[in-house]
């Protein structure tokens, strides 16, 4: 993980995600998940492209089952978009970069 994508846990989630004034995309993932490995470099690229406009975070669902449960994560990767402490949208699965860019652009308006 780079500095562009912050690893968050149950201890840091509120501060990093819910209290952020920016749009935050949170990638719920696990080390054993093949599609998670496919989408990881896409998340890194997007984090660099949207630096200063959108924050990017990752939550390891194996290490943070309470967060996975709180946000009803049933399949991974699940990407959830937060703004002002609220869930705006989510995407499940390893989707193409263009689809994520369109989603981000629509959410930052």
C-alpha angles and dihedrals in degrees: 000000000000130000087260092068117052121210108223133191136188087276096055103029098094094049098042100037114017097039096044117116089209131073107271125203111202119197111207105202147145133218094242094052114108097197088049089059090049094053097041096085090047090054089050091051092048091048090057094044094049097038110151093015104059130024120219126207138172128213119196102218093203091056095039108037091155091062092046089052094045091056094040095242107185100162134022142261092042116169114200123190117214131187127174090354094305132109109244101176145330141214123204122205138017100307126179119274091243091058091052092047090052091050093049093046091051091049097048089044 
